[in-house]
Amino acid sequence: MFISCLIPLYTYAQSGVNSPYSRYGVGILSEQSSGMAKAMGGLGAGFRQANTINLKNPASYSTVDTLTFIADLGLALQNANFSENDVKINAHNAFVNHIAIQYRILPKVGMTLGVMPFSNVGYSYSSTELVRRDKEGDTEISSTNTYSGTGGLRQFMGGLGWRPTNWLSAGVNVSYLTGDINHYVYNRYSSSDIQSRTLMYTTDMAGLKLDFGVQGTVRFGENTLVLGATFSPARKLESETFKTDIHSSSDTLEVADAFSLPDFLSAGFTYKWKNRMIGADVSYQTWSKASFFGDKSGLDKLSASVGFMIKPDESSKNLFKRSSYQFGLNYSQPYFKVGENKGPMQFGVSAGLSLPINTAYNSMSWLHISGEYVRVEPMAKGMITENYLRINIGVTFMERWFMKLMVD
């Protein structure tokens, strides 16, 4: 059996996924970094930048000042290349990364609300095999299975970050995950004498996810070291899975509560000196203990990232000297198996800049533009290699909504 056709469907553009690897687990996990952190390899645990939304560690929410309201929007344009042996195909997507707002509700307490994808499913590919050949050898009958899928999980979150002391902050996110995953198998034969068959597997899921974060700040004169960590406990998802045979029009309940999320741990740091910042993150997810369709066949996932940022001259009148420039690298292991083999590894490199934009009196916003190259490398022969070139565009609106003005 071999993959004879890989068909990217542009109807999946809203999810930004055309990957056959999204068939496994809960799909392709979304990178939940925002703004300048995305260009720094996806830093999050120790990333703490004043008046910047860091969705990966809720302890960072306490950086928002009393007078400021922040809105953050992230978009992405993507070109994907899929290759297997001599077959190559491109796909183009545009999708929303995240939408979030942040403001202070109490002294030393910041609040963030947001919506973003947690995972995405979108694929269509075929495999063909010879079923039989007639006695004379003139006629062959082949069977073609076309596999396709849509859906994913969406995350609606709200979080608080509290700074009880000048050196310590803690926070929590409460997220509601909801969505559906649909897998289709179309079985066709080259002979019209053999009946075709279509199977559909549909899963509806919903559940709560909790994320706890902490950050500690240590100052060395004018230099600052931020240490951070996050933890998300394993959770079961309420889910119902149905198998439908289109030709018999019968639904069969497969498994109830067949999906769960793993424990998630991360740790990292950032170090600022003069007009520079460097940082690194490591995260670990126990997917081997999570359930996929009632089966615990996942793999524990290790990820790492490093990032660097420089801002030439914050007080300069030159726009590009006031801007900040970011660079990053990231690496991620698979969390699922493809048959008996481990899924593909992922490597990424990114670079970007954040341009300050004066929008009103005593207000400033940022335009974040970054480029990212991602390679999805299979760990076994005969699997598909994926290459992504992605342009991330983010806008951070920062307004002084709560300022009291004196009028003579």
RODO-2510 file (C-alpha; in nm, 4 decimals, decimal comma):
residues 408
     n   res          X          Y          Z
     1     m     0,0000     0,0000     0,0000
     2     f     0,1300     0,3489    -0,0777
     3     i     0,0117     0,7082    -0,0634
     4     s    -0,0747     0,8013    -0,4188
     5     c    -0,2317     1,1416    -0,3707
     6     l    -0,2145     1,4211    -0,1147
     7     i    -0,4919     1,6758    -0,1619
     8     p    -0,4791     1,9996     0,0388
     9     l    -0,8268     2,1460     0,0589
    10     y    -0,8558     2,5206     0,0888
    11     t    -1,1743     2,4851     0,2913
    12     y    -0,9412     2,4151     0,5855
    13     a    -0,7969     2,7670     0,5630
    14     q    -0,9770     2,8798     0,8757
    15     s    -0,7862     2,6246     1,0822
    16     g    -0,4546     2,6729     0,9038
    17     v    -0,3981     2,2970     0,8805
    18     n    -0,3649     2,0692     0,5774
    19     s    -0,1474     1,8069     0,7438
    20     p    -0,2160     1,4315     0,7326
    21     y    -0,0571     1,4168     1,0785
    22     s    -0,3619     1,6002     1,2122
    23     r    -0,5423     1,2672     1,1795
    24     y    -0,3807     1,1502     1,5037
    25     g    -0,4578     1,2403     1,8638
    26     v    -0,6584     1,5609     1,8921
    27     g    -0,4928     1,7101     1,5848
    28     i    -0,2045     1,9536     1,5431
    29     l    -0,1513     2,1385     1,8718
    30     s    -0,1620     2,5158     1,8394
    31     e     0,1319     2,7340     1,9405
    32     q    -0,0204     2,9792     2,1900
    33     s     0,2453     3,2485     2,1926
    34     s     0,1499     3,6042     2,1089
    35     g     0,3186     3,9160     1,9749
    36     m     0,6933     3,9451     2,0108
    37     a     0,7242     3,6167     2,2047
    38     k     0,6208     3,4259     1,8914
    39     a     0,9269     3,5613     1,7081
    40     m     1,1465     3,4532     2,0024
    41     g     1,0831     3,0830     1,9496
    42     g     0,7596     3,0848     2,1497
    43     l     0,9003     3,1823     2,4910
    44     g     0,6436     3,1907     2,7700
    45     a     0,7349     3,0569     3,1145
    46     g     0,9859     3,3294     3,1996
    47     f     0,8706     3,5945     2,9515
    48     r     0,7657     3,9074     3,1419
    49     q     0,7418     4,2275     2,9428
    50     a     0,5536     4,5307     3,0723
    51     n     0,2183     4,5909     2,9001
    52     t     0,2575     4,2847     2,6765
    53     i     0,0161     3,9900     2,6827
    54     n     0,1904     3,6572     2,7456
    55     l    -0,0772     3,3877     2,7216
    56     k     0,1578     3,1058     2,8226
    57     n     0,2100     3,2136     3,1849
    58     p    -0,0768     3,3869     3,3701
    59     a     0,1664     3,5215     3,6322
    60     s     0,2786     3,7743     3,3679
    61     y    -0,0641     3,9419     3,3652
    62     s     0,0336     4,1442     3,6733
    63     t     0,2675     4,3590     3,4596
    64     v    -0,0222     4,5646     3,3201
    65     d    -0,0319     4,9097     3,4768
    66     t    -0,3293     5,0819     3,6354
    67     l    -0,4170     5,3120     3,3448
    68     t    -0,3771     5,0753     3,0514
    69     f    -0,6146     4,8623     2,8472
    70     i    -0,4481     4,6203     2,6008
    71     a    -0,6021     4,4372     2,3060
    72     d    -0,3943     4,1847     2,1129
    73     l    -0,4777     4,0254     1,7768
    74     g    -0,2636     3,7720     1,5922
    75     l    -0,2987     3,6590     1,2284
    76     a    -0,0882     3,4273     1,0138
    77     l    -0,0270     3,3715     0,6420
    78     q     0,1195     3,0329     0,5596
    79     n     0,2633     2,8401     0,2681
    80     a     0,2977     2,4672     0,3296
    81     n     0,4941     2,2194     0,1200
    82     f     0,4316     1,8438     0,1476
    83     s     0,6645     1,5906    -0,0067
    84     e     0,6745     1,2125    -0,0259
    85     n     0,9193     1,0442    -0,2609
    86     d     0,8779     1,2379    -0,5883
    87     v     0,5350     1,3842    -0,5074
    88     k     0,5262     1,7463    -0,3884
    89     i     0,2265     1,9722    -0,3260
    90     n     0,1827     2,3232    -0,1844
    91     a    -0,1044     2,4665     0,0175
    92     h    -0,1823     2,8209     0,1300
    93     n    -0,3667     2,9282     0,4429
    94     a    -0,4632     3,2363     0,6384
    95     f    -0,5926     3,2040     0,9924
    96     v    -0,6340     3,3763     1,3297
    97     n    -0,3814     3,2857     1,6003
    98     h    -0,5465     3,4534     1,8981
    99     i    -0,7599     3,7394     2,0232
   100     a    -0,6976     3,8679     2,3772
   101     i    -0,7560     4,1694     2,6009
   102     q    -0,5864     4,2652     2,9275
   103     y    -0,6447     4,5257     3,1976
   104     r    -0,5952     4,5794     3,5695
   105     i    -0,8921     4,5092     3,7977
   106     l    -0,7278     4,5626     4,1392
   107     p    -0,3957     4,6968     4,2638
   108     k    -0,1286     4,4444     4,1573
   109     v    -0,3908     4,2235     3,9869
   110     g    -0,4245     4,2014     3,6089
   111     m    -0,6925     4,0166     3,4136
   112     t    -0,6777     3,8644     3,0647
   113     l    -0,9563     3,7269     2,8456
   114     g    -0,8900     3,5497     2,5198
   115     v    -0,9888     3,2974     2,2560
   116     m    -0,7531     3,0822     2,0486
   117     p    -0,7315     2,7384     1,8888
   118     f    -0,6054     2,4507     2,1053
   119     s    -0,5786     2,1978     1,8217
   120     n    -0,6677     2,1813     1,4530
   121     v    -0,7641     1,8969     1,2188
   122     g    -0,7567     1,9292     0,8393
   123     y    -0,6332     1,6742     0,5885
   124     s    -0,7212     1,4731     0,2784
   125     y    -0,5098     1,1995     0,1232
   126     s    -0,5496     0,8629    -0,0528
   127     s    -0,3930     0,5188    -0,0535
   128     t    -0,4387     0,2570    -0,3238
   129     e    -0,3699    -0,1168    -0,3243
   130     l    -0,4223    -0,4018    -0,5680
   131     v    -0,7096    -0,6284    -0,4632
   132     r    -0,6920    -0,8958    -0,7312
   133     r    -0,6074    -0,9662    -1,0938
   134     d    -0,8115    -1,1870    -1,3277
   135     k    -0,6809    -1,5248    -1,4468
   136     e    -0,5646    -1,3863    -1,7827
   137     g    -0,3895    -1,0980    -1,6059
   138     d    -0,5556    -0,8389    -1,8276
   139     t    -0,7790    -0,6764    -1,5689
   140     e    -0,6802    -0,5476    -1,2279
   141     i    -0,9148    -0,4513    -0,9496
   142     s    -0,7798    -0,1964    -0,7060
   143     s    -0,9161    -0,0428    -0,3883
   144     t    -0,8683     0,3240    -0,3010
   145     n    -0,9236     0,4616     0,0479
   146     t    -0,9534     0,8373     0,0775
   147     y    -0,9029     0,9723     0,4277
   148     s    -1,0122     1,3223     0,5255
   149     g    -1,0783     1,5131     0,8444
   150     t    -1,1969     1,8474     0,9783
   151     g    -1,2476     2,0211     1,3110
   152     g    -1,0447     2,0809     1,6234
   153     l    -1,0702     2,2270     1,9711
   154     r    -1,1182     2,5950     2,0566
   155     q    -1,0057     2,7494     2,3836
   156     f    -1,1966     3,0285     2,5608
   157     m    -0,9901     3,1466     2,8545
   158     g    -0,9901     3,3942     3,1383
   159     g    -0,7031     3,4477     3,3797
   160     l    -0,5725     3,6515     3,6699
   161     g    -0,2172     3,7498     3,7569
   162     w    -0,1269     3,8795     4,1042
   163     r     0,1957     4,0398     4,2234
   164     p     0,1992     4,0132     4,6056
   165     t     0,5597     4,1368     4,6273
   166     n     0,7978     4,3194     4,3961
   167     w     0,9822     3,9958     4,3181
   168     l     0,7040     3,7363     4,3040
   169     s     0,3950     3,6954     4,0837
   170     a     0,1430     3,4133     4,0536
   171     g    -0,1513     3,3515     3,8231
   172     v    -0,4151     3,1118     3,6992
   173     n    -0,5993     3,0559     3,3708
   174     v    -0,9382     2,8867     3,3507
   175     s    -1,0162     2,7694     2,9975
   176     y    -1,3193     2,6070     2,8412
   177     l    -1,2308     2,3749     2,5553
   178     t    -1,4967     2,2827     2,3043
   179     g    -1,5118     2,1498     1,9512
   180     d    -1,5616     1,8508     1,7297
   181     i    -1,3330     1,6240     1,5291
   182     n    -1,4582     1,4484     1,2160
   183     h    -1,2748     1,1708     1,0322
   184     y    -1,4016     1,0234     0,7038
   185     v    -1,2958     0,7100     0,5167
   186     y    -1,4202     0,6728     0,1581
   187     n    -1,3633     0,3217     0,0185
   188     r    -1,3875     0,2925    -0,3627
   189     y    -1,3112     0,0111    -0,6087
   190     s    -1,2055     0,0294    -0,9723
   191     s    -1,4803    -0,2217    -1,0550
   192     s    -1,8386    -0,0987    -1,0521
   193     d    -1,9488    -0,4467    -0,9473
   194     i    -1,8121    -0,3906    -0,5965
   195     q    -2,0086    -0,1573    -0,3687
   196     s    -1,8325     0,1466    -0,2294
   197     r    -1,8454     0,2346     0,1381
   198     t    -1,8169     0,5522     0,3435
   199     l    -1,7448     0,5585     0,7172
   200     m    -1,7588     0,8659     0,9367
   201     y    -1,6163     0,8984     1,2884
   202     t    -1,7454     1,2023     1,4770
   203     t    -1,6422     1,3174     1,8230
   204     d    -1,7879     1,6108     2,0173
   205     m    -1,5727     1,7284     2,3089
   206     a    -1,5889     1,9829     2,5882
   207     g    -1,4165     2,0378     2,9209
   208     l    -1,2267     2,2689     3,1526
   209     k    -0,8518     2,3225     3,1537
   210     l    -0,6559     2,4876     3,4365
   211     d    -0,3146     2,6520     3,4066
   212     f    -0,1147     2,7739     3,7081
   213     g     0,1883     2,9979     3,6729
   214     v     0,4547     3,1635     3,8849
   215     q     0,7333     3,4098     3,8057
   216     g     1,0147     3,5389     4,0249
   217     t     1,2164     3,8521     3,9464
   218     v     1,5757     3,8996     4,0612
   219     r     1,7556     4,2285     3,9963
   220     f     2,1302     4,2732     3,9531
   221     g     2,1662     4,6482     3,9439
   222     e     1,9998     4,7529     3,6179
   223     n     1,9832     4,3941     3,4905
   224     t     1,6854     4,1656     3,5499
   225     l     1,6493     3,7874     3,5659
   226     v     1,2981     3,6400     3,5501
   227     l     1,2439     3,2742     3,6401
   228     g     0,9083     3,1187     3,5559
   229     a     0,7176     2,7915     3,5660
   230     t     0,3692     2,6692     3,4732
   231     f     0,1670     2,3584     3,5488
   232     s    -0,1578     2,2298     3,3991
   233     p    -0,3027     1,9144     3,5587
   234     a    -0,4426     1,6289     3,3507
   235     r    -0,8143     1,6589     3,2792
   236     k    -1,0834     1,4370     3,1293
   237     l    -1,2911     1,5798     2,8462
   238     e    -1,6591     1,5100     2,8117
   239     s    -1,6901     1,3464     2,4725
   240     e    -1,9131     1,1264     2,2611
   241     t    -1,7814     0,9350     1,9626
   242     f    -2,0076     0,8015     1,6888
   243     k    -1,9276     0,5707     1,3982
   244     t    -2,1574     0,6131     1,1007
   245     d    -2,1838     0,3903     0,7957
   246     i    -2,3310     0,6254     0,5338
   247     h    -2,4735     0,3421     0,3245
   248     s    -2,6552     0,1723     0,6113
   249     s    -2,7543     0,5021     0,7819
   250     s    -2,6866     0,3587     1,1257
   251     d    -2,5154     0,5319     1,4144
   252     t    -2,3272     0,3347     1,6758
   253     l    -2,2001     0,4933     1,9948
   254     e    -1,8352     0,3959     2,0090
   255     v    -1,6947     0,5330     2,3354
   256     a    -1,8083     0,7885     2,5920
   257     d    -1,5506     1,0199     2,7544
   258     a    -1,2820     0,8777     2,5261
   259     f    -1,0466     1,1778     2,5361
   260     s    -0,8361     1,3382     2,8065
   261     l    -0,5589     1,5960     2,8365
   262     p    -0,2138     1,5329     2,9856
   263     d    -0,0189     1,6972     3,2654
   264     f     0,1699     1,9937     3,1255
   265     l     0,4811     2,1400     3,2884
   266     s     0,7124     2,4151     3,1697
   267     a     1,0026     2,6150     3,3089
   268     g     1,2099     2,8958     3,1672
   269     f     1,3897     3,2234     3,2163
   270     t     1,4615     3,5582     3,0537
   271     y     1,7565     3,7828     3,1297
   272     k     1,7557     4,1549     3,0428
   273     w     2,0611     4,3740     3,0306
   274     k     2,0834     4,7197     2,8768
   275     n     1,8644     4,7002     2,5644
   276     r     1,8845     4,3226     2,5203
   277     m     1,6983     4,0130     2,6362
   278     i     1,7775     3,6427     2,6095
   279     g     1,5629     3,3534     2,7264
   280     a     1,4891     2,9814     2,7064
   281     d     1,1956     2,7481     2,7776
   282     v     1,1556     2,3740     2,8286
   283     s     0,8150     2,2017     2,8477
   284     y     0,6979     1,8436     2,9043
   285     q     0,3548     1,6903     2,8368
   286     t     0,2522     1,3413     2,9542
   287     w     0,0454     1,2377     2,6502
   288     s     0,1284     0,8708     2,7188
   289     k    -0,1275     0,8876     3,0023
   290     a    -0,3935     1,0677     2,7958
   291     s    -0,6723     0,8930     2,6035
   292     f    -0,7399     0,9065     2,2285
   293     f    -1,0644     0,7310     2,1400
   294     g    -1,0249     0,5420     2,4683
   295     d    -0,6756     0,4223     2,3792
   296     k    -0,3616     0,5366     2,5631
   297     s    -0,1208     0,5211     2,2723
   298     g     0,0298     0,8699     2,2953
   299     l     0,3906     0,9703     2,3512
   300     d     0,5293     1,2050     2,6122
   301     k     0,6193     1,5306     2,4397
   302     l     0,9317     1,7365     2,5096
   303     s     0,9696     2,0861     2,3627
   304     a     1,2390     2,3509     2,3929
   305     s     1,2893     2,7052     2,2657
   306     v     1,5443     2,9866     2,2889
   307     g     1,5002     3,3503     2,1991
   308     f     1,6823     3,6812     2,1786
   309     m     1,5594     4,0415     2,1531
   310     i     1,7331     4,3755     2,1049
   311     k     1,5957     4,7298     2,1029
   312     p     1,8650     4,9675     1,9667
   313     d     1,7496     5,2964     2,1229
   314     e     1,4117     5,3317     2,2935
   315     s     1,4392     5,7119     2,3191
   316     s     1,5432     5,7714     1,9577
   317     k     1,3237     5,9668     1,7164
   318     n     1,4106     5,7135     1,4455
   319     l     1,1286     5,4581     1,4155
   320     f     1,3569     5,1641     1,3441
   321     k     1,5898     5,2439     1,6348
   322     r     1,2882     5,2516     1,8697
   323     s     1,1653     4,9187     1,7342
   324     s     1,2593     4,5848     1,8870
   325     y     1,4049     4,2922     1,6918
   326     q     1,3573     3,9275     1,7868
   327     f     1,5131     3,5941     1,6913
   328     g     1,4261     3,2413     1,8024
   329     l     1,4712     2,8657     1,7656
   330     n     1,2405     2,5847     1,8767
   331     y     1,2273     2,2061     1,8789
   332     s     0,9403     1,9704     1,9544
   333     q     0,9001     1,5938     1,9820
   334     p     0,5826     1,4159     1,8604
   335     y     0,2971     1,3288     2,0957
   336     f     0,1411     1,0558     1,8777
   337     k     0,2336     0,7445     1,6829
   338     v     0,1810     0,6827     1,3134
   339     g     0,1117     0,3111     1,3049
   340     e     0,3942     0,1519     1,5019
   341     n     0,6315     0,4443     1,4451
   342     k     0,6784     0,7670     1,6331
   343     g     0,5302     1,0732     1,4718
   344     p     0,7485     1,3449     1,3168
   345     m     0,9807     1,5824     1,4996
   346     q     0,9488     1,9557     1,4453
   347     f     1,2185     2,2214     1,4113
   348     g     1,1617     2,5946     1,3718
   349     v     1,3528     2,9193     1,3290
   350     s     1,1971     3,2665     1,3517
   351     a     1,2828     3,6345     1,3267
   352     g     1,0720     3,9465     1,3587
   353     l     1,0371     4,3076     1,4600
   354     s     0,7925     4,5097     1,6668
   355     l     0,7196     4,8627     1,5421
   356     p     0,5873     5,1227     1,7892
   357     i     0,2867     5,3208     1,6711
   358     n     0,1712     5,6374     1,8492
   359     t    -0,2101     5,6321     1,8357
   360     a    -0,3263     5,9056     2,0717
   361     y    -0,2151     6,1275     2,3552
   362     n     0,0195     5,9310     2,5832
   363     s    -0,0760     5,6046     2,4137
   364     m     0,1275     5,3573     2,2119
   365     s     0,0520     5,0454     2,0138
   366     w     0,2735     4,7879     1,8455
   367     l     0,2767     4,6165     1,5098
   368     h     0,4496     4,2773     1,5307
   369     i     0,5745     4,1178     1,2086
   370     s     0,7695     3,7939     1,2090
   371     g     0,8721     3,5212     0,9691
   372     e     0,8940     3,1572     1,0695
   373     y     1,0274     2,8486     0,8972
   374     v     0,9109     2,5123     1,0348
   375     r     1,0231     2,1683     0,9219
   376     v     0,8281     1,8584     1,0185
   377     e     1,0703     1,5687     0,9851
   378     p     0,9433     1,2074     0,9918
   379     m     1,1303     0,9540     1,2011
   380     a     1,0601     0,6620     0,9644
   381     k     1,0956     0,6115     0,5890
   382     g     0,7870     0,6410     0,3709
   383     m     0,6281     0,9210     0,5768
   384     i     0,5503     1,2708     0,4543
   385     t     0,7911     1,5588     0,5134
   386     e     0,6358     1,9018     0,5699
   387     n     0,7898     2,2481     0,5328
   388     y     0,6104     2,5644     0,6399
   389     l     0,6902     2,9268     0,5665
   390     r     0,4727     3,1386     0,7903
   391     i     0,4264     3,5155     0,8248
   392     n     0,2837     3,6168     1,1618
   393     i     0,1208     3,9569     1,1984
   394     g     0,0178     4,0837     1,5399
   395     v    -0,1258     4,4126     1,6594
   396     t    -0,1156     4,5217     2,0229
   397     f    -0,3443     4,8151     2,0982
   398     m    -0,2381     4,9829     2,4217
   399     e    -0,4581     5,2712     2,5330
   400     r    -0,4691     5,4904     2,8431
   401     w    -0,8377     5,4347     2,9105
   402     f    -0,8419     5,5050     3,2822
   403     m    -0,6428     5,8287     3,2980
   404     k    -0,8032     6,1245     3,4785
   405     l    -0,7477     6,4520     3,2970
   406     m    -0,7378     6,7898     3,4725
   407     v    -0,9256     7,0724     3,3002
   408     d    -0,8709     7,4367     3,3925
***
